[in-house]
């Protein structure tokens, strides 16, 4: 780090020199060498191009110095992790020794080859976990913020969803104890959010907050106008391919893809979702918003959507 700091300091001094000593006199640039003012000064005349390159040198100095500082910090972090994972504790005397050591230098305890390999594998997993955790810190923070916001807005359904994701994706995180306590609080205050409607097979058919006699996709216009298709636990794929879709748009439907979109229940988030399957001409909400391919959107009772063009219109209905 000292080398990088020195270069940055020198670059700053050099930049200050350019600001103070380079003067423009009647359209000409001069590096002032002697003199109290520009009228009795002696200096070296330089062109605008030379002046530009002098500043490029200053910028290069700052960049190189910053790179040196960053490299030193990165190397120190790497060395610190290496030192932390390059040793093990002797099970007999509890003194630290090298991870490859076959005999403890403190008490003479001998390690088998199996013990050495097991310790190496253990340390390798520690390094991988540390690196993975560092990469996922931003995602953890976002989940915490999303939960806090939804909880403060009294939207306990979404707050529950984010808490469940925290517990599932970061089981060893420091926030987990708090997340579990808050999840229990939500469950006590809102038990209906945790109840599931089960089918005869014992699996959740659809979320309790969507409970009704049945949910249907109703065709309002286009080839399937007047047709109602009941949603089940299985995803409903809409398209023109009889083999890859279970709600088939009959010919001629040149703007409909083979597998255009899918509608399904989401037990985890307790919603009905719609997702465009990468269709060429798109899936749209009734207001004209196009769905991003591969992204799930929530459908609520009465929501309308169309495939490719407004004439192929559907609506989610509770009956």
Residue pairs with C-beta under 8 A, 6 or more apart in sequence:
1 68
1 69
1 72
1 73
3 68
3 72
4 64
4 65
4 66
4 67
4 68
4 69
4 70
4 71
4 72
5 65
5 69
6 65
7 61
7 64
7 65
7 68
8 61
8 62
8 65
8 66
8 69
10 61
11 58
11 61
11 62
11 65
12 62
14 57
14 58
14 61
15 55
15 58
18 51
18 54
18 55
18 58
21 31
21 32
21 43
22 29
22 30
22 31
22 32
22 46
22 51
22 54
23 29
23 30
23 32
23 38
23 41
23 43
24 30
25 38
28 45
29 45
29 46
29 47
29 48
29 50
29 51
30 38
30 41
30 43
30 44
30 45
30 46
31 43
31 44
31 46
32 38
32 41
32 42
32 43
33 41
33 42
33 43
33 44
34 41
34 42
34 43
35 41
35 42
35 43
46 54
81 127
81 130
85 99
85 123
85 124
85 126
85 127
86 98
86 99
86 123
87 96
87 97
87 98
87 99
88 96
88 97
88 98
88 99
88 101
88 119
88 123
89 95
89 96
89 97
90 96
90 97
90 104
90 106
90 107
90 109
91 109
92 104
92 107
92 109
93 104
93 106
93 107
93 109
95 104
95 106
95 107
97 104
97 105
97 106
99 116
99 119
99 120
99 123
100 116
101 111
102 110
102 111
102 116
103 109
103 110
103 111
104 110
104 111
136 169
136 170
139 169
140 166
140 170
140 173
140 175
143 162
143 165
143 166
143 169
143 170
144 166
144 175
146 158
146 162
147 159
147 162
147 163
147 166
147 179
147 182
150 156
150 158
150 159
150 162
151 159
151 182
156 186
156 189
156 190
156 193
157 193
157 209
157 270
159 182
159 186
160 183
160 186
160 190
160 193
160 194
161 268
161 269
163 179
163 182
163 183
163 186
164 183
164 268
166 173
166 175
166 176
166 179
167 176
167 179
167 180
167 183
170 176
186 193
187 193
187 194
192 208
192 209
193 208
193 209
193 270
195 208
196 204
196 207
196 208
196 267
197 204
197 205
197 206
197 207
197 208
197 211
198 204
198 205
199 205
199 233
203 233
204 233
204 265
204 267
205 232
205 233
205 265
206 215
206 231
206 233
206 265
206 267
206 272
207 265
207 266
207 267
207 270
207 271
208 270
209 270
210 265
210 270
210 271
210 272
210 318
212 318
212 319
213 318
213 319
214 230
214 231
214 318
214 319
215 230
215 231
215 272
215 316
215 317
215 318
215 319
216 228
216 229
216 230
216 231
216 316
216 317
216 319
217 228
217 229
217 231
217 236
217 238
217 247
217 263
217 314
217 315
217 316
217 317
218 227
218 228
218 229
218 314
218 315
218 316
218 317
219 225
219 226
219 227
219 228
219 313
219 314
220 304
220 313
220 314
220 315
221 310
221 311
221 312
221 313
222 249
222 306
222 307
222 311
222 312
222 313
223 249
223 250
223 253
223 312
224 247
224 249
224 312
224 314
228 317
228 319
229 236
229 247
231 263
231 265
231 272
233 265
234 246
234 264
235 262
235 263
235 264
236 246
236 247
236 262
236 263
236 264
237 244
237 245
237 246
237 247
237 259
237 261
237 262
237 277
238 245
238 247
238 249
238 260
238 261
238 262
238 263
238 307
239 245
239 247
239 248
239 249
239 256
239 257
239 258
239 259
239 260
239 261
239 277
240 248
240 249
240 250
240 251
240 253
240 256
240 257
240 258
240 260
241 248
241 258
241 259
242 248
244 258
244 259
245 258
245 259
245 260
249 256
249 260
249 307
249 312
253 312
255 280
255 281
255 307
255 308
255 309
255 312
256 279
256 281
256 307
256 308
256 312
257 277
257 278
257 279
257 280
257 281
259 277
259 279
260 276
260 277
260 279
260 283
260 307
260 308
261 274
261 275
261 276
261 277
261 279
261 283
261 291
261 307
262 274
262 275
262 277
263 272
263 273
263 274
263 275
263 299
263 316
264 272
264 273
264 275
265 271
265 272
265 273
266 272
266 273
266 296
271 298
271 299
272 298
272 299
272 300
272 316
273 296
273 297
273 298
273 299
274 283
274 291
274 296
274 297
274 299
274 305
275 291
275 294
275 295
275 296
275 297
276 282
276 283
276 291
276 292
276 293
276 294
276 295
277 293
277 294
278 293
278 294
279 293
279 307
279 308
281 307
281 308
281 309
282 290
282 291
282 307
282 308
283 290
283 291
283 305
283 306
283 307
283 308
284 290
284 291
284 305
284 306
284 307
284 310
285 291
285 297
285 303
285 304
285 305
286 303
286 304
286 305
286 306
286 313
291 297
291 305
299 305
299 316
300 316
301 316
301 317
301 318
302 315
302 316
302 317
303 315
303 316
304 313
304 314
304 315
304 316
305 313
305 314
305 315
306 312
306 313
306 314
307 314
